[in-house]
Amino acid sequence: MHSSAVAALLEPLSRPALIGWLREEDPARLEQLWQAADEVRQAHVGGEVHLRGLIEISNFCIRLCAYCGLRAPNTELIRYRMTEEEILACAQQAHALAYGTVVLQSGEDPLLSRELIARVVRRIKQSYPLAVTLSLGERCAEDWAAWREAGADRYLLRFETSNPQLYAKYHPPRGSDRRSRIEMLRELRSLGYEVGSGVMIGIPGQTYADLADDLLMFRELDLDMIGVGPFILHPRTPLAESDFRVFVPDGEQVPANELMTYKTIALARLLCPRANIPSTTALATLNRWRGRELGLVRGANVVMPNLTPPRYRVLYEIYPNKACIQESADACHACLRSRIENLGRPIGRGPGSSPNYQARYSN
């Protein structure tokens, strides 16, 4: 597709146009969308695919989110919390595999204290030339400031849906803290973090208009990282219960499928051309043969190989039947490297910060 054609597609990306693209089923029209997203990706973040080593450091969680298998009432889940030395060993493996970033992810675990995470971040930064991304849920501003001072580079906090009524249905508030996640993302930006967020696609009750609003919120927040993935039902959550109902007008429920995920990735790329966008494990779960690859040729530029020891990885069950659940980190790396090289794309080197973030702090 020529740049003039890309410009023509970008120009009308209003809310009604986004809804139209989300509803689009014509393969020829969708091919135009894929090509435009791929061209914009190449122009703004280049051809490199950056590898982020994921370390799932704890599956303890105090929250009651209605869709997540880590939710506190799930008493069937065996809980774990990695030690500092185990986390450092995974970071060492990330460095040995030439990754530029590690991502420390967990449920909302109060025993991952301000001091503990700050110490782990300092040890990683002192030992290896790695960017450190944190994805530890909702925390107070003092925690975020301490971790930023310790050397953390990025923070991921998905707002999940921009519809406040839908958000409230799935996320019971914690204590007296009534800050919205949108407000929290702005706090993180003010602390100097490279900020990432995202949404679930196809959660019951999500309409096409809601998802279009989510995409526009990505642009409004000027996100550096955008992670989207399909809703996958966990059997031990309220959503699996027959009496859990969300009213949606006929024809308005967004499907939680592979195609809708690609559309959302592509449209996110067009709206936020300089953001880093992963092709996620959830896509690989839906399509184990080519899910990640199709995401990478439809706007994505990041993948997140899992460094969590397999004995813990199987217990980090946000949703069931995750892809690559038993693979060793070395096997996962070799597989992903081969898949990326088969696309003709180079593996990224270094931390791979978002050009959006670099531009913001270049002066």
N, C-alpha and C positions, 0 to 999 in steps of 0.2 A: 504494500500500500504506500503510495507517495505521501510526502509530508502534507501536501495540500488536502488530501483526503482525510488524513488524521486530524488536521485542523478543523475540517468540516464536521467531523464526528464529535470533537471536543466542544465546539462552540455552543451546541444546545444542551449541555449536560445540566439542565435544570431538574427540579424535583419530578415534574411529569415525564421528562425524557429518561431519567433514571428508572422510574417505575416501568416505562415502556421497555427498556433494555432488560430489566429483571424478568419481565413477562415474555421476552422474545424466545421463540422456539425455532425460527427458521434457520437452518444450518448455514445458508449463505450469508445471512445478516450476522450471525454469530461469528462466522469466520472473519468478517470485517472487524468485529470487536476484538477478537484474539490478536489479529495482526496489528491493530492500533495500539493495544496494550503492550505488545512485544516491542513495537517500534519505540514507544515512549520509554519503556524500560531501558532499552539499549541507549537511547539518547541521554538519559538523565542519571542512571546508575551504572551503565555499562554492562558488559557481558559476563562479568565474574559472578560466580555463585559462592556466597560466603557461608561457611560452616560454623554453626554455633553449638558448642558442646553442652548439652542439657544434663544437669545434675539435679535429680529430684530428691532434695535433702531431707524431707519429712512428709509423711502423709497424715500427721495429726492435723485436725482442723476443728475449731470451735464454732464454725458457722453452720447454718441450717439451710443452705441454698438447695432449692427443690430439685435441681437437675444433676447434682454432682455426687459421685460415689464416695468422695472423701468426707461428706457431711457428717457432723458429729453423731447423729443418731444411728449411723450405720455400724451397729455393734458386731456385724459379721466380718468386718474388715480387720485384719491383723495390722496393727500400727507399728511404725518404725520411725526412728530419727537417726540420721547418720552422725557419726562422730566427726570432730574437726579433722582428724587424721584421714578418715575415709574421704572426706570432701577434698582435702589437699591431694590425695592420691589420684582422684579423678581429674583435678586440675593439671597435675603432672602429666597425665595421659593425654589431656587436650593439647598441651604444649608439644608432647612427643609426636602427636598426629598433625601438628602444624595448624591447629585451629587458632583463630585470632580472638575468640571470645568464649567464656563460659557463662552459662545461665543457671543461677541458683534458684530453684523453684520449690515451692512447698504449699501446703495448706496454710491457713491462718493459725499458726502454732505459737502460743505465747511463750513457750520455753525456748524458742529461737529469739533470745533476748537482744536488746540493742547492743550490749557489750559483746555477746557471742558473735553476732553477724559482723560487727565492726572488726573484731579480731580476725575472723576468717578472711574477710576482704583484704585486710592489711597483709596477711600472710600470703595470699595468692598474688597480690600486686608486688610484694617484695621478692617473690620467688620466680615469677614468670611474666613475660611481656604480653599479658592477656588483658583484654577488656573484660569487665565484670558486669553482667546484667543481673539484677535482682527481680524476682517475681514472687513476692512473699505476701501479697494481699494488702488489705487495708491496714495501715499503721499510722501512728501519730507523726506529726511534722518533725518532732524531735528525733525520732528514730531515723527518718529519711535524711535529715540533716547530718546526723552522726555517721551514717553509712556513706553519704556523699563525701564527707570529710575524710573518711577512711580510705576512699579511693574508688568507690562504686561509680561506674560510668553511666549505667542505664537502668531504667525501671519500667517494668511491664505491669500494667493494671488494666484489664479489659473492662470496659463499661457495659458490655454484654448486650444492652439495648438502650437506645436513647428515649424510648417510651417510658415515662416515669411510672405509669400505672402497671405496665407489664413488668418492669424492673421490681416494683414493690411486691408483686405476686410471687416472685421467685427468690427474693433476697430479703428475708426478715432482717431488720436492722440489728446492730450490735450495741447494747448499752445505750448511752446517751448521745453517741456520736451520730449526728444527722447530716454530716457532709455528704454530698453526692459524689459519685466517682468522677464526674466531670470536674467538680471543684478540686478533688484530690489531684487529678492530672495537671491542673493548672498550678497547684502547689509544687508538684514535682518539677514542673518546668521552671518555676521561679528559683528552685534550688540548683539549677544548672544540669539536671539530668537530661540525657537523651531519652525521650519519653515515647513509650509504646502503649498501644491499646488495641481494642478489637471487639468483635461481637460474635455471638453464636448465630448460625444461619438455620432458620426453620424451627426455632423453639415454638412450641404450641402457643398460639395467640399472636405471633408475629405476622403482620401484614406486609404486602409489598411496599406500602407507603412508609411503614416503620423502617424497613430495611433501607429504603431510599434516604430517609432521615438519618439513619446511622452513617451512611456513606457521606452525606453532607456534614455530619459532625466530625468525621475524620478530617475533612478539609478545614472546618472552622477551628479545630484544635491544632492544626498545623503539625500533625503527628510525624515523628521521625521513624516510627516502626508501626506496622499495622498487621495484626494477626487475626485471621478469620477462619472459622471452621464450621462444619455442619454439626447440628445437634445430633447426638447419638444417645439413645435412651439407655439409662442404667436401671437394671431391674430392682435395685434396692433404694429407690427414691420415690417421692410422692408422685412424680409424673408417671410412674408405672402402675399406679393404683387406679382402678376403674372409676372411682368417684372424683378424680381430679379433672376438672373441666375448665376450659377457657373458650369463651364464645368468640368466634370469628365469622364474619359474613361469608356466604358461599363464594368460593373462588378467590378469596383474599388471603388464605393461609399460605405462607411461603413454604415450599417443600424443603426438607432437610436433606438435599441430595447433592450428588457430585457436580452436576451441571450448574446448579445455583451457586455453589462455592466458586467455580471458575468465573462465573459472571461477576460475582462480588469482588474477587481478586482483580479482574481486569478493570472494572469500574473504579476500584480503589486506586489502581495505578494511574488511571487517567486523571482522577481528581487530585492525587497526591504524588506527582511524578518523581519526586526525589526521596520518597520514603523507602525504607527497607521492608520488604513484604515476604514472609516465608511461605513456602509450599509445605503444608503441615503434615504431621503424622496422621491426623484425622483423615486427610485426603488419601493417604496410603492405606488407611484402614478400609475405606470404601472401595478403593481400586488398588489392590496390591501389586498389580502389574505395571501400571503407568500413572497412578494418581499424582505422585510428586512431579514426574516429568511434565505432565500436562499443565500443572500449576506453574512450572518454571517457564513454559513457552506461552503463557497467557498472562504474564505480568509479574510473577514472583522472581526473587533473586536471592533467597536465603533458604537453607534447609538446616534442621536442627538434629543432628545425630545424637543418640542417647548414650551418655556416659555412665548413667546410674548402674551400679552392679545389678545383674539380673535378679538376684534374690530379693532386692528391694523394688526393682522396676515392676515386677509382676503385681506388687501391692499398691502401686501408685495408680489406682483405678478410678480416674475421673469418669471414664466410660469403659465398657468392657471390650474385650477382643482386640486390643490395640495391636497394630502392626509391629513387627520386630521386637516382640516382648521378650523373647528368650535369646536374642542374638548378643554375642559379646560386643564390646565397643569396637574392637578391631574388625570384626566381621561386618558390623554396621557401617563402619568407615569405608571398608573396601567396596561394599555394595553400592553405597551412595556415590563414591568417587567414580566408579565404573559407569553408573547411570548418567552422571553429569557429563562425563567425558564423551559418552555416546551421543549427547545432544550437541557436541561441538562447543561446549561452553568451558571456559577455564575456571579452576578453583581459585577463589579469592585468597589473598594473603593479607596478613595484618588484621587489625580490629574491625575494619570495614564499617566505619561510622557512616551514618546517613549523610549524603550531601546536603540535605536540608539542615541538619544540625551543624555541619561544618560552616555553611553559609551564615547561619545565625550568629556564630561566635568568631567569625573570621576577622572582624574589625576589633 
